[in-house]
């Protein structure tokens, strides 16, 4: 089974801190995604990547950056955390062009910025 | 722009009964994919069922089936013989036919919270 692993399940940070959220997948997927999930707002795409060193902005990239130096790892970076970035962050991966393409998700990181 | 609407924020059903979750979408595309994802309290989002728009036959996965009405742009999920483990948030999602780059992203509904009661 595909496994998408997010490094932390819960994280508490201070305003202004630099925050790294790590995501690793073990199925050689080309595509990787970062979403944030907020009550009443559903899932919103922050950034995605369809190849190493490639990245594209999603719907809400402001305040975030990403890094994909290796195919299996996709990192989300909050350069200077703010309280409005308190949220659930979900990482996902998928295989490009697969006949049965679907997203595989991690278990999420609940980030609280105080 | 594509949109996905789930008109039922919350639903409940008795164990062993059948429940239908609604989803409508708006698109000018002719070929696309539709998905239902489930997010239980454990937070692990998993795919429930997937439908290709060019297929007229409704997709089925065990107790889960869809009613895909392309002309009406409707994609409802039916859960038969509901089980306690079906308690979860259910998300409907849309994606254009396989293509590169920015076209690959899913458009998500806001979700329906389903409670299965014993």
Interface residues (C-beta under 8 A of the other chain):
Chain A: X31 X33 X40 X41 X42 X43 X45 X48 X50 X56 X58 X88 X90 X92 X97 X100 X101 X102 X103 X105 X106 X107 X108
Chain B: X33 X35 X37 X42 X43 X44 X45 X46 X47 X50 X91 X98 X100 X101 X102 X104 X105 X106 X108 X109 X110 X111
